[in-house]
Amino acid sequence: MRKIEFGEVRNILEYEKVREAAKARNIEATQHRRVSVGDRITLLFENRETVLFQIQEMVRTERIVEQRKIQDEIDVYNGLVPERGELSATLFIEIPEIARLPQQEVRQLVNRFLGLDRGCVFLEIGGSRVPARFEEGKSQEERMSAVHFLRFAVSPAAREALADPAQALRLVVEHPNYEARQEVPPATRAELLKDLADA
């Protein structure tokens, strides 16, 4: 999938003029790209459109106007655009009650997921498992991040199974403190197939 280029990112003034429409498009684009696995983990499958929206929002929020700094943001977020034969996702550890909890309790809840990046998240396609490869540096021995970027390397055989609606497709989390699995809906499956076709 083609990476985001500098010329695609609008300056703050131009973005403000189209922001409401961009937000509406992003809501529509991500509607079938978000899958909850149990009540604590959600994956958002990324593509060029979702990544470009994130870059635009970051430039706006941080009031970034210098070209070099905008390019830095593009370079960081381009890591979310899937490569050929891959699916890319952002994983969120969800704490719905976060507003009424002390920070220390929130930290403890997130830290229950330490080790999640060590072979605990899979795509099950047909009878085979595709393990998630997490971006390095988001979890340490004593501290866990609530947001992770990950990739699934989809072999030609797995891609063929993904295209066959008779083959089951699930997201699976198997962690000592959290186990859940979720069937991937047909609309999401269609989005993933598009991502693999665009790669």
N, CA, C and O of each residue as an XYZ file, in Angstrom:
796
protein
N       0.853     -1.184      0.000
C       0.000      0.000      0.000
C       0.896      1.243      0.000
O       1.873      1.324      0.744
N       0.541      2.198     -0.845
C       1.366      3.395     -0.996
C       1.371      4.219      0.289
O       0.336      4.382      0.934
N       2.537      4.733      0.652
C       2.688      5.539      1.856
C       2.108      6.941      1.631
O       1.906      7.363      0.492
N       1.846      7.647      2.721
C       1.358      9.017      2.658
C       2.510      9.927      2.245
O       3.630      9.785      2.735
N       2.229     10.858      1.343
C       3.244     11.798      0.882
C       2.927     13.196      1.404
O       1.776     13.510      1.709
N       3.954     14.025      1.500
C       3.823     15.367      2.073
C       2.712     16.176      1.405
O       1.944     16.856      2.086
N       2.622     16.105      0.077
C       1.650     16.891     -0.667
C       0.199     16.547     -0.365
O      -0.700     17.317     -0.705
N      -0.047     15.396      0.274
C      -1.413     15.001      0.613
C      -1.904     15.637      1.912
O      -3.105     15.655      2.181
N      -0.975     16.160      2.718
C      -1.339     16.711      4.030
C      -1.647     18.196      3.868
O      -0.802     18.973      3.424
N      -2.863     18.576      4.231
C      -3.276     19.975      4.118
C      -2.680     20.804      5.247
O      -2.448     20.295      6.343
N      -2.432     22.090      4.975
C      -2.005     22.967      6.069
C      -3.203     23.196      7.000
O      -4.342     22.893      6.645
N      -2.934     23.732      8.187
C      -3.970     23.846      9.208
C      -5.181     24.629      8.713
O      -6.320     24.221      8.940
N      -4.944     25.740      8.046
C      -6.044     26.577      7.568
C      -6.920     25.826      6.569
O      -8.147     25.856      6.668
N      -6.291     25.158      5.613
C      -7.054     24.421      4.601
C      -7.787     23.235      5.229
O      -8.907     22.910      4.836
N      -7.144     22.593      6.207
C      -7.779     21.439      6.850
C      -9.022     21.857      7.636
O     -10.028     21.148      7.632
N      -8.953     23.005      8.308
C     -10.109     23.472      9.078
C     -11.345     23.608      8.187
O     -12.464     23.359      8.633
N     -11.144     23.999      6.940
C     -12.268     24.195      6.017
C     -12.974     22.879      5.684
O     -14.165     22.871      5.371
N     -12.239     21.770      5.752
C     -12.821     20.480      5.347
C     -12.889     19.480      6.505
O     -13.227     18.313      6.309
N     -12.563     19.952      7.711
C     -12.422     19.018      8.837
C     -13.706     18.261      9.157
O     -13.666     17.050      9.374
N     -14.828     18.943      9.189
C     -16.079     18.256      9.533
C     -16.381     17.144      8.538
O     -16.798     16.053      8.924
N     -16.169     17.423      7.264
C     -16.388     16.391      6.236
C     -15.373     15.257      6.393
O     -15.709     14.087      6.211
N     -14.122     15.613      6.733
C     -13.077     14.595      6.928
C     -13.409     13.699      8.116
O     -13.223     12.484      8.056
N     -13.905     14.309      9.201
C     -14.296     13.521     10.378
C     -15.424     12.560     10.038
O     -15.401     11.399     10.448
N     -16.411     13.042      9.288
C     -17.535     12.183      8.901
C     -17.057     11.020      8.033
O     -17.504      9.886      8.206
N     -16.139     11.308      7.090
C     -15.583     10.240      6.239
C     -14.808      9.233      7.080
O     -14.880      8.029      6.833
N     -14.059      9.728      8.084
C     -13.280      8.821      8.913
C     -14.187      7.913      9.742
O     -13.907      6.724      9.896
N     -15.263      8.468     10.269
C     -16.216      7.648     11.039
C     -16.771      6.546     10.150
O     -16.877      5.392     10.567
N     -17.123      6.909      8.925
C     -17.647      5.918      7.988
C     -16.578      4.892      7.620
O     -16.860      3.696      7.543
N     -15.352      5.360      7.394
C     -14.258      4.468      6.981
C     -13.877      3.482      8.079
O     -13.510      2.343      7.791
N     -13.962      3.914      9.337
C     -13.525      3.037     10.437
C     -14.651      2.182     10.996
O     -14.408      1.293     11.811
N     -15.874      2.443     10.566
C     -17.029      1.712     11.091
C     -16.851      0.199     10.986
O     -17.186     -0.539     11.913
N     -16.323     -0.256      9.851
C     -16.161     -1.693      9.635
C     -14.705     -2.141      9.806
O     -14.338     -3.243      9.397
N     -13.885     -1.285     10.407
C     -12.475     -1.615     10.608
C     -12.162     -1.834     12.084
O     -11.033     -2.176     12.436
N     -13.145     -1.643     12.936
C     -12.954     -1.731     14.383
C     -13.598     -3.021     14.888
O     -14.771     -3.286     14.629
N     -12.803     -3.826     15.621
C     -13.310     -5.085     16.166
C     -12.937     -5.155     17.645
O     -11.765     -5.063     18.008
N     -13.957     -5.322     18.494
C     -13.710     -5.507     19.929
C     -13.528     -6.986     20.202
O     -14.293     -7.822     19.722
N     -12.493     -7.298     20.987
C     -12.213     -8.678     21.375
C     -12.395     -8.727     22.890
O     -11.476     -8.406     23.643
N     -13.576     -9.125     23.326
C     -13.921     -9.015     24.736
C     -14.228     -7.563     25.072
O     -14.489     -6.752     24.184
N     -14.195     -7.242     26.366
C     -14.581     -5.888     26.790
C     -13.401     -4.966     27.066
O     -13.594     -3.817     27.461
N     -12.179     -5.457     26.861
C     -11.006     -4.640     27.186
C     -10.068     -4.374     26.019
O      -9.173     -3.536     26.135
N     -10.248     -5.057     24.908
C      -9.319     -4.890     23.779
C     -10.106     -4.619     22.502
O     -11.076     -5.310     22.190
N      -9.667     -3.602     21.774
C     -10.243     -3.265     20.476
C      -9.107     -3.111     19.475
O      -8.074     -2.517     19.782
N      -9.304     -3.647     18.284
C      -8.355     -3.440     17.192
C      -9.011     -2.600     16.115
O     -10.161     -2.825     15.738
N      -8.248     -1.620     15.623
C      -8.666     -0.808     14.485
C      -7.698     -1.098     13.349
O      -6.515     -0.769     13.432
N      -8.205     -1.715     12.289
C      -7.357     -2.025     11.144
C      -7.136     -0.752     10.336
O      -8.079     -0.043      9.984
N      -5.858     -0.482     10.051
C      -5.458      0.780      9.425
C      -5.264      0.623      7.918
O      -4.923     -0.448      7.418
N      -5.496      1.738      7.213
C      -5.148      1.833      5.797
C      -4.722      3.274      5.519
O      -4.588      4.066      6.452
N      -4.510      3.620      4.266
C      -4.039      4.990      3.945
C      -5.008      6.055      4.453
O      -4.587      7.085      4.980
N      -6.292      5.805      4.294
C      -7.301      6.798      4.668
C      -7.298      7.064      6.179
O      -7.345      8.218      6.606
N      -7.242      6.010      6.974
C      -7.246      6.190      8.432
C      -5.960      6.865      8.900
O      -5.979      7.683      9.820
N      -4.852      6.521      8.267
C      -3.559      7.097      8.655
C      -3.490      8.581      8.279
O      -3.023      9.400      9.071
N      -3.948      8.923      7.087
C      -3.937     10.328      6.678
C      -4.788     11.175      7.626
O      -4.401     12.289      7.977
N      -5.933     10.657      8.035
C      -6.782     11.390      8.981
C      -6.037     11.621     10.297
O      -6.096     12.715     10.859
N      -5.339     10.598     10.789
C      -4.591     10.750     12.044
C      -3.488     11.801     11.913
O      -3.263     12.586     12.833
N      -2.813     11.813     10.785
C      -1.762     12.809     10.569
C      -2.370     14.210     10.580
O      -1.856     15.114     11.238
N      -3.473     14.381      9.842
C      -4.117     15.698      9.788
C      -4.551     16.164     11.175
O      -4.387     17.335     11.519
N      -5.098     15.258     11.962
C      -5.556     15.614     13.307
C      -4.371     15.970     14.210
O      -4.459     16.886     15.028
N      -3.272     15.244     14.056
C      -2.093     15.529     14.866
C      -1.514     16.896     14.506
O      -1.164     17.676     15.392
N      -1.413     17.184     13.216
C      -0.900     18.484     12.771
C      -1.790     19.599     13.318
O      -1.291     20.629     13.771
N      -3.092     19.395     13.275
C      -4.037     20.401     13.777
C      -3.913     20.572     15.289
O      -3.790     21.693     15.782
N      -3.945     19.458     16.023
C      -3.912     19.507     17.489
C      -2.627     20.140     18.009
O      -2.650     20.955     18.931
N      -1.513     19.755     17.405
C      -0.208     20.246     17.858
C       0.173     21.574     17.201
O       1.224     22.142     17.497
N      -0.696     22.065     16.300
C      -0.448     23.324     15.590
C       0.913     23.295     14.878
O       1.716     24.219     15.007
N       1.146     22.232     14.138
C       2.424     22.044     13.443
C       2.360     22.747     12.088
O       1.498     22.443     11.263
N       3.267     23.676     11.869
C       3.297     24.412     10.599
C       4.632     24.268      9.864
O       4.717     24.525      8.663
N       5.656     23.863     10.580
C       6.981     23.737      9.967
C       7.032     22.467      9.114
O       6.659     21.390      9.578
N       7.492     22.595      7.874
C       7.483     21.465      6.943
C       8.241     20.252      7.483
O       7.775     19.119      7.359
N       9.398     20.490      8.077
C      10.206     19.374      8.587
C       9.449     18.600      9.664
O       9.510     17.371      9.711
N       8.731     19.327     10.533
C       7.988     18.659     11.612
C       6.767     17.913     11.072
O       6.405     16.851     11.580
N       6.138     18.476     10.042
C       5.031     17.766      9.403
C       5.550     16.472      8.779
O       4.915     15.423      8.891
N       6.710     16.552      8.120
C       7.296     15.354      7.520
C       7.637     14.321      8.592
O       7.483     13.120      8.370
N       8.100     14.786      9.756
C       8.380     13.859     10.865
C       7.114     13.084     11.247
O       7.168     11.873     11.465
N       5.973     13.786     11.327
C       4.708     13.122     11.656
C       4.338     12.113     10.576
O       3.905     11.000     10.874
N       4.512     12.509      9.326
C       4.215     11.596      8.218
C       5.072     10.344      8.330
O       4.577      9.228      8.169
N       6.366     10.533      8.609
C       7.275      9.385      8.711
C       6.853      8.433      9.830
O       6.910      7.215      9.666
N       6.429      8.993     10.969
C       6.000      8.158     12.103
C       4.736      7.388     11.734
O       4.676      6.168     11.889
N       3.732      8.106     11.245
C       2.440      7.468     10.976
C       2.480      6.550      9.764
O       1.660      5.638      9.660
N       3.413      6.769      8.845
C       3.524      5.858      7.704
C       3.852      4.438      8.144
O       3.635      3.485      7.395
N       4.375      4.297      9.361
C       4.612      2.964      9.906
C       3.338      2.158     10.094
O       3.389      0.937     10.238
N       2.187      2.842     10.094
C       0.903      2.152     10.234
C       0.314      1.702      8.895
O      -0.603      0.881      8.863
N       0.838      2.233      7.800
C       0.331      1.828      6.481
C       0.865      0.425      6.199
O       2.077      0.214      6.216
N      -0.029     -0.538      5.940
C       0.450     -1.917      5.776
C       1.340     -2.102      4.552
O       1.137     -1.480      3.510
N       2.323     -2.969      4.708
C       3.203     -3.350      3.604
C       2.527     -4.456      2.796
O       1.476     -4.966      3.184
N       3.133     -4.817      1.684
C       2.587     -5.903      0.853
C       2.463     -7.190      1.680
O       3.398     -7.578      2.382
N       1.307     -7.841      1.589
C       1.093     -9.101      2.290
C       0.864     -8.948      3.785
O       0.955     -9.923      4.532
N       0.565     -7.727      4.227
C       0.354     -7.494      5.655
C      -0.972     -6.795      5.912
O      -1.513     -6.098      5.053
N      -1.470     -7.005      7.112
C      -2.536     -6.189      7.668
C      -1.941     -5.441      8.842
O      -1.092     -5.966      9.562
N      -2.391     -4.214      9.030
C      -1.858     -3.357     10.091
C      -3.010     -2.930     10.984
O      -4.113     -2.678     10.499
N      -2.761     -2.845     12.294
C      -3.827     -2.449     13.218
C      -3.256     -1.679     14.398
O      -2.087     -1.815     14.761
N      -4.121     -0.869     14.979
C      -3.833     -0.248     16.263
C      -4.659     -0.991     17.304
O      -5.872     -1.139     17.149
N      -4.014     -1.454     18.352
C      -4.689     -2.163     19.437
C      -4.835     -1.212     20.618
O      -3.869     -0.583     21.050
N      -6.049     -1.120     21.128
C      -6.340     -0.270     22.282
C      -6.741     -1.140     23.460
O      -7.608     -2.006     23.338
N      -6.104     -0.905     24.606
C      -6.583     -1.502     25.853
C      -7.621     -0.536     26.404
O      -7.302      0.597     26.762
N      -8.864     -0.995     26.469
C      -9.990     -0.133     26.813
C     -10.227     -0.114     28.331
O     -10.293     -1.161     28.975
N     -10.350      1.073     28.872
C     -10.704      1.263     30.282
C     -11.928      2.185     30.300
O     -11.778      3.390     30.500
N     -13.139      1.643     30.093
C     -14.319      2.504     29.986
C     -14.559      3.365     31.223
O     -15.104      4.465     31.126
N     -14.151      2.862     32.377
C     -14.396      3.587     33.631
C     -13.269      4.546     33.989
O     -13.163      4.982     35.135
N     -12.429      4.876     33.016
C     -11.222      5.664     33.265
C     -11.504      7.010     33.944
O     -10.706      7.464     34.764
N     -12.623      7.648     33.613
C     -12.923      8.990     34.142
C     -13.128      8.998     35.648
O     -12.907     10.021     36.296
N     -13.548      7.874     36.214
C     -13.825      7.869     37.663
C     -12.784      7.101     38.481
O     -12.971      6.866     39.674
N     -11.696      6.717     37.830
C     -10.652      5.973     38.540
C      -9.427      6.832     38.791
O      -9.068      7.657     37.950
N      -8.777      6.651     39.940
C      -7.487      7.319     40.152
C      -6.461      6.797     39.139
O      -6.547      5.658     38.682
N      -5.502      7.643     38.803
C      -4.486      7.291     37.806
C      -3.770      5.989     38.159
O      -3.447      5.195     37.275
N      -3.524      5.773     39.436
C      -2.810      4.565     39.861
C      -3.610      3.301     39.523
O      -3.033      2.292     39.120
N      -4.928      3.355     39.685
C      -5.757      2.193     39.360
C      -5.795      1.954     37.851
O      -5.775      0.810     37.397
N      -5.848      3.032     37.084
C      -5.810      2.904     35.623
C      -4.513      2.217     35.215
O      -4.522      1.296     34.398
N      -3.398      2.667     35.786
C      -2.093      2.075     35.484
C      -2.078      0.585     35.822
O      -1.541     -0.220     35.061
N      -2.672      0.214     36.972
C      -2.707     -1.197     37.369
C      -3.529     -2.027     36.374
O      -3.143     -3.141     36.020
N      -4.657     -1.479     35.930
C      -5.499     -2.193     34.966
C      -4.749     -2.418     33.651
O      -4.797     -3.508     33.082
N      -4.062     -1.387     33.177
C      -3.303     -1.523     31.923
C      -2.146     -2.503     32.113
O      -1.866     -3.316     31.232
N      -1.483     -2.427     33.247
C      -0.323     -3.297     33.492
C      -0.692     -4.775     33.621
O       0.185     -5.635     33.542
N      -1.967     -5.079     33.818
C      -2.394     -6.489     33.832
C      -2.114     -7.149     32.478
O      -2.071     -8.375     32.375
N      -1.923     -6.327     31.444
C      -1.705     -6.842     30.092
C      -0.224     -6.962     29.739
O       0.113     -7.219     28.583
N       0.656     -6.781     30.710
C       2.089     -6.965     30.427
C       2.316     -8.330     29.780
O       1.770     -9.337     30.231
N       3.110     -8.356     28.741
C       3.383     -9.595     28.019
C       2.430     -9.865     26.869
O       2.572    -10.863     26.164
N       1.455     -8.979     26.674
C       0.493     -9.154     25.577
C       1.195     -9.241     24.224
O       0.725     -9.912     23.306
N       2.328     -8.548     24.122
C       3.074     -8.495     22.857
C       3.947     -9.719     22.627
O       4.712     -9.759     21.663
N       3.846    -10.706     23.488
C       4.684    -11.905     23.357
C       3.843    -13.117     22.960
O       3.699    -14.069     23.727
N       3.294    -13.062     21.757
C       2.586    -14.226     21.218
C       1.210    -14.464     21.789
O       0.792    -15.614     21.925
N       0.487    -13.400     22.129
C      -0.841    -13.554     22.736
C      -1.987    -13.134     21.830
O      -3.146    -13.400     22.147
N      -1.690    -12.484     20.708
C      -2.744    -11.966     19.830
C      -2.591    -12.611     18.449
O      -1.501    -12.646     17.879
N      -3.722    -13.123     17.924
C      -3.698    -13.848     16.655
C      -4.900    -13.497     15.797
O      -5.952    -13.098     16.298
N      -4.719    -13.654     14.500
C      -5.835    -13.785     13.570
C      -5.953    -15.270     13.278
O      -4.981    -15.892     12.850
N      -7.109    -15.842     13.498
C      -7.355    -17.232     13.108
C      -8.079    -17.214     11.771
O      -9.192    -16.701     11.658
N      -7.438    -17.774     10.771
C      -8.012    -17.820      9.429
C      -8.139    -19.285      9.047
O      -7.137    -19.974      8.862
N      -9.376    -19.758      8.930
C      -9.568    -21.180      8.687
C      -8.997    -21.949      9.872
O      -9.359    -21.695     11.020
N      -8.123    -22.869      9.591
C      -7.527    -23.654     10.675
C      -6.164    -23.162     11.118
O      -5.533    -23.801     11.959
N      -5.684    -22.042     10.579
C      -4.334    -21.596     10.930
C      -4.355    -20.268     11.679
O      -5.315    -19.502     11.599
N      -3.279    -20.021     12.404
C      -3.143    -18.797     13.184
C      -2.054    -17.906     12.600
O      -0.973    -18.369     12.238
N      -2.369    -16.608     12.519
C      -1.400    -15.615     12.086
C      -1.101    -14.741     13.302
O      -1.958    -13.966     13.728
N       0.113    -14.855     13.872
C       0.418    -14.078     15.080
C       0.631    -12.599     14.773
O       1.137    -12.233     13.712
N       0.237    -11.768     15.715
C       0.481    -10.331     15.600
C       1.937    -10.043     15.930
O       2.497    -10.614     16.866
N       2.542     -9.158     15.158
C       3.896     -8.676     15.439
C       3.759     -7.239     15.942
O       3.349     -6.350     15.196
N       4.102     -7.023     17.199
C       3.948     -5.720     17.837
C       5.141     -4.829     17.550
O       6.269     -5.298     17.402
N       4.867     -3.525     17.475
C       5.947     -2.542     17.402
C       6.738     -2.615     18.703
O       6.160     -2.699     19.787
N       8.046     -2.583     18.589
C       8.883     -2.690     19.790
C       8.852     -1.415     20.612
O       8.627     -0.323     20.090
N       9.084     -1.577     21.918
C       9.255     -0.430     22.799
C       7.990      0.079     23.465
O       8.023      1.106     24.143
N       6.863     -0.626     23.287
C       5.612     -0.154     23.895
C       5.303     -0.839     25.223
O       4.388     -0.423     25.935
N       6.049     -1.874     25.559
C       5.872     -2.482     26.874
C       7.245     -2.775     27.448
O       8.173     -3.157     26.735
N       7.349     -2.587     28.746
C       8.588     -2.855     29.446
C       8.278     -3.854     30.552
O       7.148     -4.329     30.657
N       9.261     -4.175     31.371
C       9.031     -5.185     32.398
C       7.974     -4.764     33.406
O       7.254     -5.615     33.929
N       7.864     -3.467     33.691
C       6.952     -3.033     34.742
C       5.881     -2.062     34.256
O       5.048     -1.624     35.050
N       5.885     -1.722     32.986
C       4.952     -0.695     32.506
C       4.455     -1.053     31.109
O       5.232     -1.427     30.230
N       3.168     -0.932     30.929
C       2.534     -1.307     29.675
C       1.849     -0.090     29.066
O       1.242      0.703     29.786
N       1.940      0.064     27.756
C       1.221      1.129     27.055
C      -0.205      0.664     26.780
O      -0.449     -0.533     26.632
N      -1.149      1.604     26.711
C      -2.545      1.262     26.416
C      -2.818      1.226     24.917
O      -3.895      0.803     24.497
N      -1.856      1.665     24.104
C      -2.020      1.678     22.651
C      -0.814      0.989     22.017
O       0.332      1.277     22.363
N      -1.087      0.079     21.088
C      -0.016     -0.672     20.424
C      -0.268     -0.718     18.925
O      -1.414     -0.799     18.481
N       0.810     -0.666     18.148
C       0.729     -0.821     16.704
C       1.223     -2.218     16.364
O       2.281     -2.640     16.829
N       0.457     -2.931     15.555
C       0.853     -4.301     15.241
C       0.530     -4.653     13.798
O      -0.254     -3.988     13.122
N       1.171     -5.729     13.358
C       1.020     -6.192     11.975
C       0.773     -7.696     11.957
O       1.223     -8.434     12.834
N       0.052     -8.121     10.939
C      -0.164     -9.546     10.690
C       0.379     -9.845      9.299
O      -0.093     -9.271      8.317
N       1.362    -10.733      9.201
C       1.913    -11.147      7.907
C       1.021    -12.254      7.348
O       0.984    -13.362      7.883
N       0.309    -11.947      6.275
C      -0.691    -12.867      5.720
C      -0.095    -13.589      4.507
O       0.171    -12.980      3.470
N       0.105    -14.884      4.662
C       0.671    -15.686      3.571
C      -0.350    -15.809      2.438
O      -1.537    -15.558      2.646
N       0.105    -16.194      1.235
C      -0.850    -16.407      0.135
C      -1.950    -17.416      0.491
O      -3.109    -17.229      0.122
N      -1.584    -18.485      1.210
C      -2.591    -19.492      1.603
C      -3.604    -18.890      2.577
O      -4.803    -19.148      2.471
N      -3.113    -18.087      3.528
C      -4.022    -17.450      4.489
C      -4.911    -16.432      3.786
O      -6.087    -16.294      4.121
N      -4.354    -15.725      2.821
C      -5.145    -14.748      2.057
C      -6.250    -15.452      1.285
O      -7.372    -14.951      1.200
N      -5.936    -16.605      0.727
C      -6.935    -17.390     -0.001
C      -8.062    -17.828      0.934
O      -9.238    -17.778      0.574
N      -7.683    -18.261      2.146
C      -8.689    -18.662      3.141
C      -9.524    -17.463      3.581
O     -10.727    -17.586      3.810
N      -8.881    -16.307      3.696
C      -9.582    -15.081      4.084
C     -10.644    -14.712      3.049
O     -11.694    -14.172      3.397
N     -10.369    -15.001      1.793
C     -11.304    -14.688      0.714
C     -12.459    -15.680      0.627
O     -13.428    -15.442     -0.094
N     -12.364    -16.788      1.355
C     -13.393    -17.827      1.325
C     -14.338    -17.645      2.511
O     -13.954    -17.939      3.643
N     -15.563    -17.169      2.282
C     -16.477    -16.915      3.407
C     -16.822    -18.164      4.206
O     -17.322    -18.058      5.326
N     -16.565    -19.341      3.651
C     -16.833    -20.581      4.389
C     -15.775    -20.826      5.474
O     -15.995    -21.614      6.394
N     -14.627    -20.145      5.360
C     -13.555    -20.296      6.347
C     -13.774    -19.310      7.500
O     -14.016    -18.125      7.274
N     -13.688    -19.803      8.715
C     -13.869    -18.941      9.893
C     -12.746    -17.911      9.975
O     -11.603    -18.188      9.613
N     -13.092    -16.721     10.457
C     -12.104    -15.664     10.674
C     -12.368    -15.060     12.046
O     -13.439    -14.509     12.300
N     -11.372    -15.169     12.931
C     -11.519    -14.674     14.295
C     -10.284    -13.901     14.728
O      -9.176    -14.137     14.246
N     -10.503    -12.980     15.642
C      -9.404    -12.369     16.396
C      -9.374    -13.050     17.748
O     -10.407    -13.242     18.389
N      -8.168    -13.414     18.172
C      -8.017    -14.181     19.417
C      -6.970    -13.525     20.296
O      -5.905    -13.130     19.824
N      -7.286    -13.411     21.595
C      -6.320    -12.955     22.590
C      -6.220    -14.046     23.648
O      -7.223    -14.425     24.254
N      -5.008    -14.551     23.870
C      -4.760    -15.567     24.893
C      -3.634    -15.080     25.786
O      -2.456    -15.285     25.492
N      -4.008    -14.437     26.873
C      -3.072    -13.853     27.828
C      -3.418    -14.426     29.203
O      -4.588    -14.708     29.463
N      -2.429    -14.607     30.097
C      -2.752    -15.171     31.419
C      -3.859    -14.418     32.160
O      -4.596    -15.024     32.937
N      -3.987    -13.110     31.934
C      -5.001    -12.321     32.632
C      -6.204    -11.949     31.768
O      -7.101    -11.238     32.221
N      -6.221    -12.432     30.516
C      -7.309    -12.023     29.630
C      -7.388    -12.982     28.446
O      -6.424    -13.139     27.697
N      -8.541    -13.618     28.287
C      -8.758    -14.485     27.134
C     -10.070    -14.112     26.480
O     -11.100    -14.006     27.147
N     -10.031    -13.914     25.180
C     -11.241    -13.573     24.438
C     -11.026    -13.900     22.974
O      -9.896    -13.943     22.488
N     -12.122    -14.127     22.284
C     -12.087    -14.354     20.840
C     -13.320    -13.715     20.239
O     -14.369    -13.637     20.877
N     -13.185    -13.259     19.008
C     -14.293    -12.577     18.350
C     -14.304    -12.907     16.864
O     -13.298    -12.759     16.171
N     -15.458    -13.355     16.392
C     -15.631    -13.536     14.952
C     -15.487    -12.185     14.265
O     -16.029    -11.186     14.738
N     -14.770    -12.149     13.170
C     -14.624    -10.912     12.401
C     -15.832    -10.815     11.455
O     -16.061    -11.721     10.653
N     -16.600     -9.727     11.544
C     -17.801     -9.606     10.711
C     -17.473     -9.569      9.222
O     -16.373     -9.172      8.837
N     -18.425     -9.981      8.383
C     -18.192     -9.989      6.933
C     -17.759     -8.636      6.378
O     -16.905     -8.586      5.493
N     -18.328     -7.535      6.877
C     -17.959     -6.211      6.360
C     -16.497     -5.889      6.666
O     -15.812     -5.268      5.854
N     -16.023     -6.311      7.838
C     -14.611     -6.098      8.200
C     -13.724     -6.986      7.346
O     -12.664     -6.565      6.883
N     -14.158     -8.194      7.146
C     -13.403     -9.130      6.302
C     -13.213     -8.538      4.906
O     -12.131     -8.641      4.327
N     -14.259     -7.922      4.371
C     -14.170     -7.310      3.037
C     -13.145     -6.172      3.036
O     -12.407     -6.001      2.065
N     -13.099     -5.398      4.120
C     -12.115     -4.324      4.228
C     -10.689     -4.877      4.254
O      -9.790     -4.318      3.626
N     -10.489     -5.971      4.979
C      -9.156     -6.577      5.072
C      -8.708     -7.119      3.704
O      -7.538     -7.021      3.335
N      -9.642     -7.678      2.985
C      -9.306     -8.172      1.639
C      -8.911     -7.011      0.726
O      -7.994     -7.141     -0.085
N      -9.596     -5.889      0.859
C      -9.236     -4.700      0.069
C      -7.819     -4.245      0.422
O      -7.034     -3.894     -0.459
N      -7.499     -4.254      1.736
C      -6.159     -3.850      2.167
C      -5.091     -4.738      1.538
O      -4.061     -4.249      1.073
N      -5.342     -6.033      1.526
C      -4.362     -6.949      0.951
C      -4.260     -6.779     -0.562
O      -3.191     -6.975     -1.141
N      -5.363     -6.416     -1.197
C      -5.339     -6.195     -2.641
C      -4.589     -4.914     -2.988
O      -3.965     -4.823     -4.045
N      -4.651     -3.901     -2.074
C      -3.991     -2.618     -2.311
C      -2.502     -2.658     -2.007
O      -1.748     -1.789     -2.444
N      -2.088     -3.663     -1.262
C      -0.690     -3.696     -0.794
C       0.261     -3.942     -1.949
O       1.474     -4.002     -1.747
